Amino acid sequence: MNGYLIFIFDIIKSIILGILIGGPLLAFVLWFFETGGPLAWLYCWLVAVAFTVVLQFLAPVVIMPLFNKFTPIDDGELIAGWQPCKKPAKWFARSTS
């Protein structure tokens, strides 16, 4: 697929995700500010923090695969890639195999 086309599709997916995820949260916050009383800001902040924490766990599993293709890296390739970096820093590492 053409790089420009992928870029356009990613922008469209970002807009749709922003509407699907941010829209209900914004609607809840605005509704709660009108009906929640003087401590509504605190409750909305708590909901936003909880929402952010949950999203931190869901994003790598649900959202990121929509934009990127994840494949496992072989242990040999991974170890060979960072082996030159560990010698100047005097890291000691064991192989898991």
N, C-alpha and C positions, 0 to 999 in steps of 0.2 A: 504494500500500500504506500502511496506517495506520502512523504513527510508532511506536506502542507495539509493533506486530507486528515492525517492523524492528529495534527495540531487543532484543526477545526473541530473534529469529533471530540477531542479532549476538552475544548472550551465548552462545547454543547453539553457534555456530560457534567462538567463543573457547574454550569448554570442550573441544570436539572437537579443535581445533588444539593446545591445551595437552596433551591426552592423547597425541595422535599424535606430537608433536614432543618434549615433555618426558618422556614415559614411557620411551621407549627410552634417552634420555640418562641419566635417573636410574637406570634398571636397570643400565646399563653402569657408572656411577660406583660404585654400591653393590657390584656384583660385583667390580669392580677393586679396591676398598678391601679386600675380603676376601682376594683372591688376589695383589695386586700388591706386597706387601712394604712396607718403610719409605718408599720414594719414590713410593708410589701417589698421594699427594696432589698431587705435582708433575705426574705424567703425566695425572691427571684434570684438573688446572688447564689444562695445555696443550691437552687435547682440548676443554675448555669454551671456551677462547679461540679455537681454530680453528673450532669450531662457531659461535661468535658472529660471527666474521669472514665465514664463508660465508653465514650467515643475513642479514647486512647487505646482501649482494648479491642474495639470493633474495627477501627480503621485499617490495621494491617490485614485483617481477615476478610473484610467486606468491601471497603472502599478502595484501597490501594490496588487490588487485582483488577479493578475496572480500568486502570490507567497503565499498569505495568505488568509484564510477564515475569514471574518469579520462577527460577529454576535452582535446584540445589547445586552447590559447588563441591567438587570432589575434594576430599581431605588432602590429597597430594598437592593439588593446585593451590589450595588455600594456604597450606603450610609453606610451600615454596614461595608464595607471594609475600609473606610477612617475615620470613626467615632473615633476610638481610637487614630488616629494621630492628630486630631484637638484639643483634650482636652489639651495636654501639650503646644500646640502653642497658645491656647486661641482664636481659630477661632470661629466665629459665623456663622452658616449656617442655611438657611431655606429650608424646603422641598418644592419642586415644585408641589407636589400633594395636 
